[in-house]
């Protein structure tokens, strides 16, 4: 089962009907802040031996009207899941 809002699913379906390429709808790249080992090494090499990840946003704080909203790329999660299952089936048949 794919967890997606009905409105998001409808937007993705409408985008497909209006000619949005399939590759755009199924290649949902996850954009997130990373603070992994590579970042730690980079910080250490730049002279910061006590590097730590940036603080998480406070979920209780009100959103500022001046803060820009991140645009979430349009992704058809149902179609994306179907493609992943198809590819997995092809690999497992080998």
C-alpha positions in Angstrom: 0.0 0.0 0.0 1.3 3.4 -0.9 0.6 6.2 1.5 -0.3 9.3 -0.4 -2.9 12.1 -0.1 -5.8 11.9 -2.6 -5.1 15.5 -3.7 -1.4 14.7 -4.4 -2.4 11.6 -6.4 -4.9 13.7 -8.4 -2.3 16.3 -9.2 0.1 13.7 -10.4 -2.5 12.0 -12.5 -3.5 15.4 -14.0 0.2 16.2 -14.7 0.5 12.9 -16.6 -2.5 13.7 -18.7 -1.1 17.2 -19.6 2.1 15.7 -20.9 4.5 15.7 -18.0 7.2 13.1 -18.8 7.0 9.8 -16.9 10.6 10.1 -15.8 9.8 13.4 -14.0 6.8 11.8 -12.2 8.6 8.7 -11.0 12.0 10.0 -10.1 11.3 11.6 -6.8 14.7 12.6 -5.5 14.6 13.0 -1.7 15.9 16.4 -0.7 17.0 16.4 2.8 19.8 18.0 4.9 22.6 15.5 5.4 25.2 15.4 8.1 27.0 12.2 7.5 30.6 11.0 7.8 31.7 12.8 4.7 30.4 16.1 6.1 32.2 15.3 9.4 35.5 14.7 7.6 35.1 17.8 5.6 34.4 19.9 8.7 37.4 18.3 10.5 39.7 19.1 7.6 38.5 22.7 7.6 39.6 23.0 11.2 36.4 22.2 13.1 37.2 19.2 15.3 33.9 19.5 17.2 31.5 19.5 14.3 27.9 18.7 15.1 24.7 18.6 13.0 22.6 21.7 12.8 19.8 21.8 15.3 16.4 20.4 14.2 13.6 22.9 13.7 11.3 23.4 16.7 8.0 21.7 15.8 6.1 23.9 18.3 7.3 27.1 16.8 4.9 29.0 14.5 5.9 29.2 10.9 7.1 32.7 9.9 5.2 34.3 7.0 8.6 35.5 5.7 10.1 32.0 5.6 9.8 30.6 2.1 8.0 27.3 1.8 9.9 24.5 0.1 8.4 23.4 -3.1 7.8 19.6 -3.0 8.4 18.1 -6.5 5.4 16.5 -8.0 5.9 12.7 -7.8 3.3 10.0 -8.6 4.0 7.6 -5.7 1.6 4.9 -7.0 3.2 4.9 -10.4 6.7 5.1 -8.9 5.9 2.0 -6.7 4.6 0.1 -9.7 7.8 0.8 -11.6 9.9 -0.3 -8.7 7.9 -3.6 -8.4 8.2 -4.2 -12.1 12.0 -3.7 -12.0 12.3 -6.0 -9.0 10.3 -8.7 -10.8 12.6 -8.5 -13.8 15.7 -8.8 -11.6 14.3 -11.7 -9.6 13.4 -13.7 -12.7 17.1 -13.8 -13.8 
